Amino acid sequence: MMKAIELRAKDRAALNTELSALLKASLGLRMQLSTQQLADTSQLKKTRRAIARLRTVLTEKANQK
């Protein structure tokens, strides 16, 4: 998971690519949780927060222009 400072250095295309990857990972984790296969449940929280951090940076970039 990247920090917000590192995310701000990237362009929108890279951020959108990373966002889609995190959303897919989140879906996979939720499926594992529902089928009792997820061993580390803290991954859900970490992924959810990383998605929120990425969306925040994307919104900041959109509001700058």
Secondary structure as GFF3:
##gff-version 3
##sequence-region A 1 65
A	DSSP	alpha_helix	4	8	.	.	.	ID=ss1
A	DSSP	alpha_helix	12	34	.	.	.	ID=ss2
A	DSSP	alpha_helix	42	64	.	.	.	ID=ss3
###
